[in-house]
Amino acid sequence: MVPRTRIPTHPGVILLREFLETVGISPAKLARHLGVPRSKVREIVSGTSAVEADMAWLLAGAFGTSPEFWIRLQNAYDLAVSRQARTDERLTGRV
């Protein structure tokens, strides 16, 4: 079981390390292939931008995954980050 305090890896890091570096292409080349601005891919792999639905579809087509794969990675990351920011006791108490 993953500790609750651990933040999952940002999907952009997974994109870079597990997909781009594995097949030996740059974020710029991926951007050209997908027809999106280089800045968009660069922001995702640097962890400053989220993988949204439209990009999830593009990445799924490019790498033979599903869009749900990318969305799940993003959701897990977003929930973990927001969990750390929560200080409202109403959110931790049970009804």
Secondary structure, DSSP 4 states (H G I P E B T S, - for coil): ---TTPPPPPHHHHIIIIIIHHHT--HHHHHHHHTS-HHHHHHHHTTSS---HHHHHHHHHHHT--HHHHHHHHHHHHHHHHHHH---GGGTS--
